[in-house]
Amino acid sequence: MENKMKDGKKEFITVWVRDPQIQKEDSWHPFVDYEICVHTNSMCFTKKTSCVRRRYKEFAWLRQRLQDNAVLISLPEIPPKITFLSTSNAKVLEQRRQGLQEFLEKVLQSNILLSDSRLHLFLQSQLSTTEIEACVSGLTDYTVSDAVHRHATSNQRFPVEEA
């Protein structure tokens, strides 16, 4: 996504969904999580660079919450749920990864969706979906910005940003 900023520079938000990793809750229920990296100069974001890991069901949760809060917007779809995911099928995993990236790219083009705190916590903190809901509902002792900063300082993949 690109827009012009006040100083004439182009505003951008770049998102990557990459590095699918197979995780095992137990021997019967493996799942795949993905690294989501954001790089931006947008004023909408607390941190300009971040990486988190999320699994498919968290993407499905995010889509539903965004739809609940923006009923007049037609949200992009996410790839369908695969009941018996074959974690050894690289083609299926790549198609899903690509579909999840396309979903986030489209979501990040909407100013209305960019104003949703759940989106920012999903992209820039490692809070669970339950913790995200508690935070945006004001039921935690930390703000959205606090949660993003806490994650950023615990996950130093990028150089430290100037305040």
Secondary structure by P-SEA (a helix, b strand, c coil): cccccccccccbbbbbbcbbbbbbccccccbbbbbbbbbccccccccccbbbbbcaaaaaaaaaaaaaaccccccccccccccccccccaaaaaaaaaaaaaaaaaaaacccccccaaaaaaacccccaaaaaaaaaccccccaaaaaaaaaaaccccccccc
